[in-house]
Amino acid sequence: MPDSLWLTESPPASAALHGSVRADVAIVGGGITGLSAAYHFKQRYPNKQIVILEGQRIGFGASGRNSGFISREYHGWDSLFFSKGAAAVEPYARYAEQGYRHLVETIAREAIDCDLQESGALRLAKKDAEVRTLEKQVPAYARLGRSVELWQGTDLAARIGSEFYPAGVFLPHWATLHPGKLVRGLSSAVEAQGVHIYEHTPVQQLRRGNPVELVCPDGQLSADTVVVATNAYTPQLGLFRRILMPLHLYVMVTRPVDEAVIGRGAWTSVPGRYEMDATHTIRLTPDGRLLIRGGARYDYNSRVADRHQPRAYRRLAERLLARYPYLGSVQTAHGWSGVMALTRAHTPLLGWLDNDTRVLFSVGYNGFGLVSGFYGGRLVCELYAEQPNPDLVLMSSPAKAGWLPPEPLRYVSLNVSLALRHHRL
């Protein structure tokens, strides 16, 4: 896949695994979940040999290809609120709050310079029906202890320099950061703890037993415990093919934007914006560019392929200009694709694989992986340690996650649905 802007400053790659290696805990995947799992295992068990196997580079997957939003908010809280009430939302709100807090505290504790900006974000409506939903959400937020602001009409247009959106809700409990700097900072932190990282070491086969064996192109690793932290790439290991749905998304980033233009759109005060129907997220990057994420496609049989498509980047540039005409023109500097993993239940999958107390997994973050993925790495460590945590109860097991239809029905139905949603401006 093309390199993400976030990953352009990655250090030289660590050596690949060659020969036979033994570890106490082996983590498959060097993204946010794998790094978090390594960090928390090493803190709790400093004498254990912890190893990360990454098929490409650290942060290569969704961890280094996302929009860089983090939030104290649980995705999908509103449908739960309106169907079952505030009490039903409270455990999920606690989960999101805990995940956010643990991530931000780790960033501070490890002095990770990842351009964290806790300036809030703007959820934007494009249609009248979405405006009505926003109007209902404001008092619902208040019931949950969140103070938000509804901006509408000329007030919103004056604030963001655009008449494209009829309404938006400002969410002060959201933030933005540089995901590449985050994963690099976590990588440095775990290596300083003594964790060994092998890059360019894809796991080709997971052989369950005592010990568990991980077969790689030029060697193999044996471990007492394995953590599967591969998110959308998990079906390539032969796991959760009927449960996880990998979706390809596209990102376009402009060249640095003039400061006057940034000021006109209030991008400094509200750097992060996302649309209610999840078709686009837009934000200001730390170096003064505009980023827009949009488009989605599912590949047959859950394949994860290189999807470098200049046409998709041109379409994103057109849509950015349609929303903010004062930009005048949009010059594309970076474009890439990334893959996120959806679950039908819209909750992450976390637990022991088939009740095998040698293989743990945490995957399926439904587009909110920076917080949920980091917290998932902590939770698998707590599950291993048999430490009670009420948030573990909220995670889906494969048996409860809900199945996806078989191919080719899955391919056709999902892509028709995605095309109808993303075809709209």
N, C-alpha and C positions, 0 to 999 in steps of 0.2 A: 504494500500500500504506500502511497505517497507520504512523505514525512509531514507530520503536523507541525505547525508553527511552534507549538509548545515544546516540541522535542528537538528543535534545531540546535540547541546548545548542550545536547547530551555528551557526557564524557566518553572517552574510548571504551569500547565494549570489554566486559570481563571475558575471560577465557571460557570456551565451551568445555563440557565434561568429556573426558577421555578415560577409558578403562573402567574399573569397578570402584565404587565409592560406597561407604557405609555412613549412615546418619541415624540419629535418634528420631528426628522429625524432618520430613521432606515436604516442601511446599511446591506445588505445581502451579506456576503462574506468578509473574513478577509485576503485577499491577497493584492497585491500592489494597485489595484484600490480601494478597500474598505478602506484601510488605508489612501490613498491619499484623497479620498472623505471626510473622517472624519476629516483629518487634515485641509483641505481647508474650509469645512463648519464651523468648530470650530473657525478658524481664522477670518472668515467673520462674523459669528454669535456666539459670545462667550457665549451668554446667552441661546442659544438653547440646549436642551437635545439631545445629539447625542449618538446613540447606534450602536454597531457592533454585528451582529450575525454570528458566524463562526461554520460551521457544524463539523469541526475536531479541528485542531489547527491553530493558526495564521501562514500563509504562507504555509499551507499544500498542496495546489494545485500547479499550475505551477509556482507561485511566489517563491516557495522554492525548485523547482525541475528542474530548467533550468540550462543552462551552464554558466550564469553570464556575458553575453555580453551586452553592451549598445552602442548606436551609435547615431551620428547626422544625419544618413543617412536614407532616407525613403525606406522601402523595396519595390522593384519593380520599382524604379525610372528609371532604364535603359530601360525597355520595353516602358515606357511612353515617355522617351526622344527620342528613335529612331522612334517611331510612330508619335509623335506629336510635338517634338522639346523642346528646353530648357525652353521656356516660360510656357509650360504646366507642367513642373516639379517644377518650382519655388514655387508655393503654398505648395506643399508637402514637399519640402526641408525646407521651413520655419516652417512647422508643426513639422518635426523631430528635427530641431534645437531648437525650443522652448521647446519641450518636454524634450530633453536632458538637456537644460540649467536649466529648473525648477527643474528637479531631482537633478542635481549636486549641485545647489544652496541650495536646501533643505538639502542635505547631509551635506554641510558645515555649514549651519545655525544651524542645530540641533546637530552638532558635532557627527554624526553617523560614527563610526569606522567600515566601511564595506570593507576595503581593496581595495578601488577604485584605479585602476592603469590605468592612461590615456596614455598607451604606444602603442596604435594602435592595429591593427589586420591584419591578412593576409588572403586574399581570394584566394583560390587555385583551379587551373584547373587540371583535370585528363585526359582530352581528347583534341585532336587537335582542335576540334570545339570550345571547351571552351577557349583554348588559343586565338583563333581568336576573340572571344567575349571580352576577357580581353584587347586585343590590341585595340579594338574599344572603350572600356570603358575609357581608360586613357585620350584621348582628350575630351571625353564627361564630365568626371570629371572636367577637366580644364575649360570647358565652364560654369560649375556650380560653379566655384570658389574653387574647391578642388584640392589640390596638392597631388598626389599619385605617387607611384613608381612601375614600372613593373620590376619584377625579373624573369629571365628565365634561363633554362638550368643549366650549371655548376655554374653560379652565385647564383642561388636559392639553388642548392644542397649544395654549400659551406656554405651558410647562415644558413640553417636549418638542415644540416646533413642527408639529405634524397634525393634520386634520384627518388622517387615515383611520384612527381609532375613535369610536364614540365614547369609550369609557375605559378606565383602568383602576385597579386597586393597588396602592402603594403598600408594600409588605416590608416593614423595617427588620423583620427577623430573617431576611435572606441576605446573602453575601456573595461576593465573587472572589476568585483567586486564580493563580497561574498553575494549572494542573501539572505541567511539566516540572516546574520548580518544586512542587509538592512531592512528586514521586522521587525526584532526584534527592531531595532532602531526606525523605524517609529511607531511601536506599543507603545514603551515607550514614544515617543513624544506625541502621541494623548492621552494616558492615563494621562500624565502630564497636558494636556490641559483640562481634565475633561471628556473625552469620556469614556463611559462604554463598556467593551468588554465581551461578553459571548462566551465561547468556548464550544465545544461539544454540540452545539445547532443548529442542522439542521432545516432549514425551510421546513416544509412538505407541506404547502399550503399558497398561497398568495391570500387573499380575497380583491378584490378592492372595495372601497367605501370611506366613510367619517366618521371615519378615515379608513386607510388601515389596515387590520389585517394580521399578520404573525403567522401561527399556527406551534408550535414546539412540540416535544414529551412530555414535562412536563409543558407546559404553552403557553401563547401567548403574542404577543406584538402588541400594537396599535400605529400607527404613522400617523402624518399629511402627511409626505413625506417618500417614500421608494426609496432607490437606489439599483438596482440589479447589483451586481459586482461579479458575479459568473463564468464568462468566459465559459470554456468548460463544467461546471456543470449546465449551464443555462437550457438546455433541460430537466433536471430532475425536474425543476419547471413548466414544461409544456410550456415553452417559446422558440420560434425560432427553433423548431425542424426541419423545412424545410430550415433553413438558416445557422445555425451553424453546423460545422462538428468537433466533438471531435476526436483528433488523439492521440493514445498512443505512446509514445516514450520511449526509454531505455537509461540509463546512467550507465557507468561503471567507477569506479575510482580505480587507483592503490594504492598500498602502497607507502609511501614516496620514491622518486627516488634519487639516489646518485647525489651529486652536480656535479660531473664530467660529468655524463650523461646529466644533465640539461644544462651544459655549452656547450656540443657538439651540442645540438639541438637549441642553442640560445633561450631557453625557457624563460629566464629572460627578454631579450630585446623584444621578440615578444611572449608574453604568450598566445595570442588567435589566433586560426586558424579555418577557416571554408571552406567547399568545395562548389563550385559553384552550384552543383546540389542539395545542401541542404541535402545530405545523412549523413554527419558527421560534427560535430564540435569537436574540440580538444583544450584543454587549460591546462596550468599549474595552479594548485590551490595555494592559498596563503601559504599553509603548505607543498608545494613541491611535490605534487602528480600530475599525469596526468589524466585528465578526457576526456572521449570520449562519445559523444552522437550520437546515430544512431538507425536505425530501426524505423518502423512506422506501426501502424495497426489501423483500424477502427472497432469498435464493433457494432454489429447489433443494429439498432434503437437508435443510439447515446448513448448507455450505457457507463457508466464510471465504470470499474471494476478493482479489484486488479490484476495487471499483473506482479507479481514477477516471472521472468523466468530466471533461471540460465543459460539456453542455450543461451539466448540473450546476457547475459553478457560475456559468453565465446566467442561468435562470435565477440563481440566488442573488446575483448582483442586480438583476432587473427588479426583483422583489424588494430588495433593500431600497432601491431608488424610488419605487412606487410608494413605499411607506414614508420616506424622508426625501421629498423632491428637492429640498434646499441643498442637498449634496451636489447637485448639478450633474455629476458623473461619478461612476464607481470604477476604480482601477483595481483589478484583482492582483494580489501579491502572493497569496497562498490558497491552495485548495486541497482538501483531502476527504477521505471517507473514513468512517469508523463503524463499529458494530456494537449495538447494545442488545441485551437479552431481556425479553419480556416473559412473564409467566401469566397464565390465564387468571390465577387468583390475585394477581397484582401485589403479591408479597414475595420477599426473597425466599429462596430455598436454603435451609441450613440444617445440618444434623450429621448423624453417622450414616454411611452408605449401607443400606440394607441391614441396619443394626450391627454392622461389622465395626467393632470398636478399634479398628486400625485405620479406617479411612473416613476422614471428615470432609465436609464440603460446605461452601458458602458461595452461592451464585444467584443470578436472576434478580437484578436490582431495578428493572423497569425504568431505566433512564435517570435514576437518582443514586448512582453508584459511588460518588465521592464520599458521601456521609454513610450510606448503608453499607458500602463495601468496606470502609475503614472499620465501622462498628462490627461488621460481620467477621473480620479478622480477629477482633477482640473476643467476640462471642464464641467462636470455635475453640479458642484457648480456654475460656471459662467452662465450656461444655466438656472439654478434655479433662479439666481439673475438677469436674463435678461440683463447680461453684454455682449455687442457685442464682438465677437471674430471671425475673418475670418476663423480660423481653424475649427470652428464648422460646417462650410459649407462643409468641406471636408469629414465629417463623413457620413457613409451610414445610411439610414433609412431602416427598414425591407422591405419596398416596393421596394427599389432600390438595395437591396443587392444581388439579384439573388437567385433563388431557387435551392435546391439540388434534384436529382431524388428520387422517392419514394423507399421504401424497397420492395423487396430484391435487386432491381437493384443497389441501392446506395452501399449496402454492397459488392456485387460481383464486381462491376466496380472499386470502390475505392481500394479494397484490391488487385485486380489484378494489377492495376496501381502501387500501392505502392510496391508490391512484385517485379515487374519488375525493379523498380528504385533501391530498396535497396538490391536486389540480387547481383548487381554488386559490385565488391570490391571497 
